[in-house]
Amino acid sequence: MNPQMCHPLLLPFIPVVRVLGKTLGPDWEIVLHDVSNGGHRVVAMENASLTERSPDSPLTEFGAFLLRSEECEDLDYIANYASTGPDGRALRSSVVLVRDGERHLVGLLCLNQDMTRAQLLREWAETLTKVDPLPFAAPPERFVSGSDTHFEELLREVRPLFGKPLRFLSRKERELLLERLRERGFFSFKGAMEVLCRETGKSRFTLYAHLREVRRRADRPL
């Protein structure tokens, strides 16, 4: 590969090929083709072991199609299309169609990614994030720290049920509030009642009386 023999417009792309090869790593093959004047030669290539090609290798059938296809005359690049390596592995490819001032195609900057490791990573991630529905109806399980931040999160969930500040709730509405918070585990954590007193403007005595009534109804036999 003699860079001095390539089309002048391709010279600035040679360091681009080098840096992309170094930056993206061995799963990416970067190739710069000179296709000016109806010919073909490889100007620069990085990580060629991916497709086992050499500087003397011919254009692929798809590359030859790009040279003669009228459908591609207005294109400057094609990104992320599927291709196949010589051993059958799945690749993801992109190509920049380098044109001169008269829109004549003079070069192809090709990027080919081996997706093997990426696919394995995706499958591993899918396995680690897969969840199955419970075989019965149940409230969602929540693991919390019991901090004021969590109390605020639970209060944020129930406020829309009432459409007004919680300090303006009626007795019946306050009991409904305590019932919904109890279902969410609000009272399992230290400091819950103090937070609720501030939110509702009611005393601990009043709120505990409401909570006893809520618990009594919940424990009542059906």
Summary of the structure (lengths in Angstrom):
residues: 222
radius of gyration: 33.2
end to end distance: 85.8
largest distance: 91.7
contacts: 555
relative contact order: 0.10
helix: 48%
strand: 18%
